[in-house]
Amino acid sequence: MNSVEIYAKQRSNWGLLIGSLIFLFCSIYLFFNVNQVNSPTTAKLISVVMFVPSLILVLFSIKKLRKKQLIVLIDEKGIVFHPSEKLNYIVWGNIAEIEELKLPRQRVINIKVIESEKYIEAENQKILQARMKFWNQMYGAVVSFDANTLDKNHFEIMYIFDEFMTNYKSSLQN
């Protein structure tokens, strides 16, 4: 079975681009029409202060839109959440349960593992490690993510998890 890559949705990046473009155009409009306000020097200063961050945000959002962010990688060995240069696989044999938590307008998928502290300590990104500790305390899961922010819906993701877990269990019996 091939590996499955699940990416983040680009909707928030489009919102950032549109919002920053609006601020960019407003700052340009204000700069060229400073003589129509009571205090032209203040208007010019405000337009410059608006222009610089909005230009940076436009460039940042374009960069984010050009590159998809890989969130979950699933293959026959296991699952990787937020893959980086150091892949920390959660192997199928160590997964205790994959559950779906239904919240208002959200579908949170929790991956509970055996020896969760080992996976938390193995994570080299401090922010992700802190999130994993929080998820472990709140949900008893090392990995927990909102399926609404991904390019596949929660039904597809749960089906993929079930399919890979079934294949893993059948390979143990052979």
BELRA-V793116 format. One record per backbone hydrogen bond with DSSP energy under -0.5 kcal/mol. CO is the residue of the C=O (numbers start at 1). NH is the residue of the N-H. If there is no record, write none. Layout:
# BELRA-V793116
co=CO nh=NH
co=CO nh=NH
This chain:
# BELRA-V793116
co=4 nh=74
co=6 nh=71
co=6 nh=72
co=7 nh=151
co=10 nh=14
co=11 nh=15
co=12 nh=16
co=13 nh=17
co=14 nh=18
co=15 nh=19
co=16 nh=20
co=17 nh=21
co=18 nh=22
co=19 nh=23
co=20 nh=24
co=21 nh=25
co=22 nh=26
co=23 nh=27
co=24 nh=28
co=25 nh=29
co=26 nh=30
co=27 nh=31
co=28 nh=32
co=29 nh=33
co=31 nh=34
co=33 nh=36
co=34 nh=37
co=38 nh=40
co=39 nh=43
co=40 nh=44
co=41 nh=45
co=42 nh=46
co=43 nh=47
co=44 nh=48
co=45 nh=49
co=46 nh=50
co=47 nh=51
co=48 nh=52
co=49 nh=53
co=50 nh=54
co=51 nh=55
co=52 nh=56
co=53 nh=57
co=54 nh=58
co=55 nh=59
co=56 nh=60
co=57 nh=61
co=58 nh=62
co=59 nh=63
co=60 nh=64
co=61 nh=65
co=62 nh=66
co=63 nh=67
co=66 nh=68
co=68 nh=70
co=69 nh=8
co=71 nh=82
co=72 nh=6
co=73 nh=80
co=74 nh=4
co=77 nh=92
co=78 nh=75
co=79 nh=90
co=80 nh=73
co=85 nh=87
co=86 nh=88
co=87 nh=89
co=89 nh=91
co=90 nh=79
co=91 nh=94
co=92 nh=95
co=94 nh=96
co=94 nh=114
co=97 nh=99
co=97 nh=112
co=99 nh=101
co=99 nh=110
co=100 nh=102
co=101 nh=103
co=101 nh=108
co=103 nh=106
co=106 nh=103
co=107 nh=147
co=108 nh=101
co=108 nh=110
co=109 nh=145
co=110 nh=99
co=110 nh=112
co=111 nh=142
co=111 nh=143
co=112 nh=96
co=112 nh=97
co=115 nh=118
co=115 nh=119
co=116 nh=120
co=117 nh=121
co=118 nh=122
co=119 nh=123
co=120 nh=123
co=124 nh=126
co=125 nh=129
co=126 nh=130
co=127 nh=131
co=128 nh=132
co=129 nh=133
co=130 nh=134
co=131 nh=135
co=132 nh=136
co=133 nh=137
co=134 nh=138
co=135 nh=139
co=135 nh=140
co=135 nh=141
co=136 nh=140
co=143 nh=111
co=145 nh=109
co=145 nh=147
co=146 nh=149
co=147 nh=150
co=149 nh=9
co=153 nh=157
co=154 nh=158
co=155 nh=159
co=156 nh=160
co=157 nh=161
co=158 nh=162
co=159 nh=163
co=160 nh=164
co=161 nh=165
co=162 nh=166
co=163 nh=167
co=164 nh=168
co=165 nh=169
co=166 nh=170
co=167 nh=171
co=168 nh=172
co=169 nh=173
co=170 nh=174
